[in-house]
Amino acid sequence: MKTPSFTQVLTTLARSGLGAPVLLLVILLMMIIPLPALLLDVFFTFNIAISLIVLLASIYALRPLDFAAFPTVLLVATLLRLALNVASTRIVLLEGHNGGDAAGKVIEAFGHFVVGGNYAVGIVVFAILMIINFVVVTKGAGRVSEVSARFTLDAMPGKQMAIDADLNAGVIDQAEAKRRRSEVVQEADFYGSMDGASKFVRGDAVAGILVLFINIIGGLLIGTLQHKLPVGQAAEIYVLLTIGDGLVAQIPALLLSVAAAIMVTRASGRADMGEQVVSQLFGSSQALGVTAAIIGMMGLIPGMPNLVFLTLAGGCGWMAWRVYRRGAPGISVTVGAPGGGGTAAAAGAARPGATLAEEAAAQRSAAESREVGWDDVPQVDTIGMEVGYRLIPLVDKGQNGQLLARIKAVRRKLSQDLGFLVAAVHIRDNLDLPPTAYRISLLGVTVAQAEVFPERELAIDPGQVQGELPGTPTRDPAFGLPAVWIDPGQREMAQALGYTVVDPATVIATHLNHVLASHAPELLGHEEVQELLDRLAKVSPRVVQDLVPKTLPLRVVVRVLQGLLAEHVPIRDMRTIAETLAEQAPRSQDADVLLAAVRARLGRLIIQQINGLGDELPVITLDPKLEQILQKAVQAGGDGPAPVEPGLAERLHQTLGETAGRQELAGQPAVLLVSDAIRTMLARFVRHGIPNLHVLGFGEIPEDRKLKVIATVGK
């Protein structure tokens, strides 16, 4: 039967879940039960071996996360070493009077061979090791751990947004984005754990100093008072054993401290530490050349060890020459095995006997000759938002950022109001923007940009404030109302004066809501309309079957729905819309004609949205003569725009704007009621100049709705 190896035993313990309990049990037994000298030698040797393995694993790890278990290993190794200190202290004080090897061969060897049997030298050597470990290595590593943890946590939002930006741009796929997000979280956890683990290392160094003094004082007292030894003999025995015990514990401690320092000072890139040091330290011919010159001049000074200095200067000069030759253009440097095939120039592989300049040219040629593919075309976000770096905390949940929740609420409310699912908003940081600015884009085109101050609040003047506020004057980004940026402590005073006070996240969310509502037709495309039809087909399958593609092509349905959204009519009632289109499509497939028919069927919804449940609808009408002129213009225009005289159009626009303004001041809706023939033309005429004026046709008014003419607009 084959005997299992030590590695197999450890693997079996780890998989069974007994590894940690067994290790803790061993550490407790070492603290409680006296160990024989032989077993103590085994544990001391094992401790040194473990420390060397940890140090070498730290050196050969390509990046810190490759040794993510290091903080836990460091804690366990520290506990093991402290348990050995307790066990060795017990055996030194109990058996030290019997001779130097009473505490084991390892302690005796470190106490006699390493320091030459001189306890004074031993104390000095131990003190130097403690100073190196405590003052230099652990203190520096602790500071680096603290700073690394802080900066890593602060950089998490930017890294996550960069991952989202790469994903949105099509640079990476979902799997790669998930891996990178996991890596960011692991990196933050690692450096946070290292910040705490460095405190264990520092505490271990302090404990080593205290244990040394306690052992020396206790050994002298036990040797002189209990075993009646002379002071000199007691000092020689116990101090040497204590020094040996301290050295055999502090050397592994120093190795682990160096390993911790290496881990926290490593760059996050994937590279072997040896390769990094060689390439970065000895990769500059100028640095090596200047060093060779300085060392050579020092070697020429009389009294200096000339041979050593001049030899080292010659070595540095030779290395500088080699580095310079390797990087010089036109100098042949063999890349790859001699006699290897050299057919990979187009693929970017190295060619035997090629110079570095030729290799660079070959790689550029390979990049230029590569066919352009769809991967080179970035995807355009339907809705995008870019923020300056000072606004990143607003979108970071870890920093109590509320913007993501507000944007989600905006999407939900808009989707419910408009009748279709509004696309997701992709947020990314942009260092080209001012730090406190943000930008909203639709289909890759910027439609709005504004600035907010994350540490302040916006006090908006609704038009009835009773005083002025100290602060930075501005305007509300969404509606252009006068506003003031104030400190959060002024909130109650501003509200008492009649201001509406909102936080920066609400300002951005409100602005986004206004932009999306204003550009709702651009958010509705073929995919969204097809989804609406698919959902309608589940409850009214016959309506959808008769509509698309039998009666109408999908593009006409899209244009009709976009026309409704452009006039602020929601498309929630898809059943009525689809039935109307199916009825009217055999008569006409013109989108404007179909839009007018759908609006007539949705008349109750349109009136209720404008006037609520009021009994009377106040309307503005046109003079009959003016209406006849506009009808003739529409008939003359045919399918194109109506040819209205510029002067008449300007006067009409001004009069309608003034009338609508008076209605708005009176708190009543501004509604222009015209004949169905000219409704579409007038709706487009006032859409952008007078957005608060609703244009209705006579056919859209329900029979039971009462009308009240409040003004008549003439020529």
Secondary structure by P-SEA (a helix, b strand, c coil): cccccaaaaaaaaaaacaaaaaaaaaaaaaacccccaaaaaaaaaaaaaaaaaaaaaaaaccccccccaaaaaaaaaaaaaaaaaaaaaaaaaaccccccccccaaaaaaacccccccaaaaaaaaaaaaaaacccaaaaaaaaaaaaaaaaaaaaaaaaaaaaaaaaaccccaaaaaaaaaaaaaaaaaaaaaaaaaaaaaaaaaaaaaaaaaaaaaaaaaacccccccaaaaaaaaaaaaaaaaaaaaaaaaaaaaaaaaaaacccccccaaaaaaaaacccaaaaaaaaaaaaaaaaccccaaaaaaaaaaaaaaaaaaaaaaacccbbbbcccccccccccccccccccccaaaaaaaaaaaaaacccccccbbbbbcbbbbbcccccccccccccccaaaaaaaaaaaaaaaacccccbbbbbbbccccccbbbbbccccccccccccccbbbbbcccccccccccccccccccccbbbbccccaaaaaaaaccccccaaaaaaaaaaaaaaaaccccccaaaaaaaaaaaaaccaaaaaacccccccaaaaaaaaaaaaaacccccaaaaaaaaaaaaccccccaaaaaaaaaaaaaaaaaaaacccccccccccccaaaaaaaaaaaaaaccccccccaaaaaaaaaaaaaaaaaaaaacbbbbbbbcccaaaaaaaacccccccbbbbccccccccbbbbbcccccc
